[in-house]
C-alpha cells in the first residue's frame, strides 16, 4: 500500500457538517430505547435535593454515558465524541462531558443501588426482546468472580494497597449469565475497596444475580460456578434458596486432602482435552488429566448442622511436572500429582460437570473485555461515581451483546471491541430530504449485511 499518485497534492479540512463518525450508534441507541432504558432509569434513579443539582434528568445523562461507552469512551471526557460533526442531528439531549462528570459525582451509595436496579431490569428487557441468551430455558450458568483495577490518583476514594504489593487498586465483583451456546452478559456488579475480601457480601450478591437470571429467562437448569474464594456456606445457601445448583472450587484444606487421599486408585478416569487447557496453578497448557468423584462429601462441618451441605466432590488431577517421579526402576509408577477439587450438586454426570466447571473461566473474558474498553480507567476521584461508572459499563456491555445477537451469528459471539469496530465505528454522511434523514455509508463495507440486520431489527415496528 502506498500514497495515491492520482492527485498532485492532498490537503485536509475539518469543515463538513454532515459527517458522522459512529453511525452504528443509531440502531444501538434505538435498541436501548426499545428496551425501555430511559424509562427504567427515569422511574428508578432519583437524585434530588439541594446538594444534588447535577442529578436532574438522569435518563438523558445515563443514555449519553451508555452511548459514549458503546462508542468506546473510557473516560468522562471521551463522551464528547457524541457532540462532534452531525451527531447532534441524529440524537436529542446529548449532554456535555462536564455535565456528565457532575452527574456521576452526585451519586451516593443509595443512588448506586438505584442504578443497579435499573441495570437488572434493563437486562431482563433486552433478553425479552433479543436473542441474547438462547437456550436459557434449558441450561444456564451464573459465574461469579472478582478482579482488581489498578488506579493511580493519590486521592481516589477506596483505592488501597491490597493483594498486589505497592499497587493501589479498587476491587470490582461481577456475576455473568451464559448458556452453552451464548456468550456471557453481566447480571450484577459491585465496586469494593481495594482491601475488601473477595467473598465479602457474596451471599447477598449471589442472591441478586440469581434473581436477575430468573427474570432474564433462565428458567431451566441453573448452575452457579465460582472459584475457591466463594466456597462458603452463605453462597451455597443462596443457591439452594433460589433453586440453583452450585459448582465451586474448594481449594486444598485438611478435610479435602483427607477425602482425596481416600479415593481408590481404580476410581480415576482418564480424560483428554481436545484443546489444551490452562493449568490454574502454573499457567501451563495441559492436554491430559484424570478425574474421580466422591459421591457424598459434607462441607462446612464447623458450622451448625442445618448449614452443613452434603454433595459431590469432583477432583481433577494432573502430573506435577515441577516434581519428577521417584527415581529408580519403578519411578514412573509413583508420579507426583496436583489436585483441583470442586464441590457441586450439579445434575450432570461427572465428566460433563468437570468440563462445565472449567468453562467458568469465560468470566475472565468479560473482565478483560471491560479493561480493554470503558474499564481502562475508573475516571473519578469519588468512589460512588466510579461505582456508577462500573454499572453503566455493565449496561453498555449488555447492550452491545444484544446488538451483536441481532446482527448475526458472528457478532453474537464476537468481543465488544469487534462489535464496535465493525458495527459502531462506521462513518456516514447525512443527507436531508424534508424531515427524512438518510445515512450514506461506505461502499463495500465488509460488515454491511450485519449492520443492515441490526438496523432493521432495531427499527422494526413493535410486535403486539
Buried (B, 14 or more C-beta within 10 A) or exposed (E): EEEEEEEEEEEEEEEEEBBBBBBBBBBBBBBBEBBBBBBBBBBBBEBEEEEBEBBEBBBBBBBBBBBBBBBBBBBBBBBBBBBEBBBEEBBEEBBEBEBBBBBBBBBBEEBBBBBBBBBBBBBBBBBEBBEBBBBBEEBBBBBBBBBBBEBEEEEBBBBBEBEEEEBBBBBBBBBBBBBEEBBBBBBBBBBBBBBBEBBBBBBEBBBBBBBBBBBBBBBEBBBBBBBBBBBBBBBBBBBEEBEBBBBBBBEEEEBBEEBBEEBEEEEBEEBEEEEEBEBEEEEEEBEEBBBBBBEEBEBBEEEEEEBBBEBBBBBBBBBBEEEEBEEEEEEEEEBEBBBBBBBBBBEBEBEEBBBBBBBBBBBEEBBEBBBBBBBBBBBBBBBBBBBBBBBBBBBBBBBBBBBBBBBBEEBBEBBBEBBBBBBBBBBBBBEEEEEEBEBBBEEEBEBBEBBBBBBEBBEEEEEE
